[in-house]
Amino acid sequence: MNDLAGQTCEACRSDAPRVSDAEVAELKTQVPDWQTLTVDDEQRLRRVFKFKNFAEALAFTQRVGDLAEEADHHPALLTEWGKVTVDWWTHKIGGLHRNDFIMAAKTDRVYSS
């Protein structure tokens, strides 16, 4: 099994294919804490991360933001007291791409460090 967190996102074109249901099932095994859901007719990955307070949640949000800037792939981030909700999806294709699973794995790595 490939280590998603060690992979690099590829540039995504607007005509890039979304991952198939079979690919989603396979990739989800590497990011099991993430759920797939549909928001505004677009499939996304979502995970809620828990923290002791707002300061820790805010620091995590910044680290994920830095990660997103580095990869030029940006999530939706909701920072609240004691938790951060992260949604990954590929805006250009209106759904999930392999890049989203790579970024979810990288986000997990940031959380565990």
N, C-alpha and C positions, 0 to 999 in steps of 0.2 A: 504494500500500500504506500502511495506517495505521501510525503509529509506536506500537506497543504500550506502550513505556515512558513515553510522554507521556499515556497514557489513565489514567482513574481507575476503580477498581473500583466496581461497582454493588452495592447491598445485595442479598444473595442470600437468597431464600426456600427453604424445604425442598422446595417444589414446582417450583423452577426447573429448566429442562431442562439436562441435561448436553450438552456439545458433541458433535456427530455425528462420525463417522469422517472425513467430508469436511472439516468445520471443523477438526478436529485436524490433518489434513494441511496445510491452508492456513495455520493459525496457527503450526505447527512451522517453516515457512519463515522466520519472524521470530525464532525462538529455536532455531536449528539445533543448538546444543551440548547441548540438553536431550533426554533420552530419555523415552519414555513406557513405563511399566511398570505391572503390576498387583500390588498388595500388599493382602492381606486382601480380595480381590474388589473393590478400588477402584482405578480407573485414576489414576495420578499422573504428574507431571513430576519428573524427577530430574536433577541435575547435581552433579558433584564438582568443587570448586574447589581448586586447588593453591596452596600458600604455602611460603615459605622456612622457616618455623618455627611454633611453637605460638602465639606472641604475635600474629603477623599473622593467623593463622586465627581466633583469639579476637576480635580487633578487627573482622574481617569479620563474624563471627557477630553481634556487637553491632550493627553497622550494618544488617544484614538484620533483626535483631530490632526495631530502631527503625522501619525501613520497614514491617514487618508491623504494629506497633502503630498507626502513622499510618493505615494502610489498614484496620485492624481485620480483617485476613486473615492467618492464622498458619500457617507451614510447620512441617515437622519439620526440625530442624537437628541434625546430628551433627558435633561439633567434635573433631578429632583433631590429632595433631602433623602439621603441614604440609598439612592438607586439611580442607575443610568440605563435607559432603554436605547438599544442600538438596532437600527434597521439597515440592512444591506440589500441593494438591488441595483440593476444597471439601468439608469435613466434612458440611455440611448435606445435600448431595445424594449423598454417597458416590461421588464421581468428579470429573471435570474440568469446569470452567466457564471461560468466557472470562477471568474474573478471574485464574485460575491462570496463564494465558499472559501477562497484563499484569504480574503479580508476577514471573514468570520474567524478563521483559524488564527490569523495574526492578532485579532482582537482578544481571543481567548488567551493567547500567549502574553499579551500585555497585562491582562487581568491577573494571570498567575504569577507574574514577576513582581 
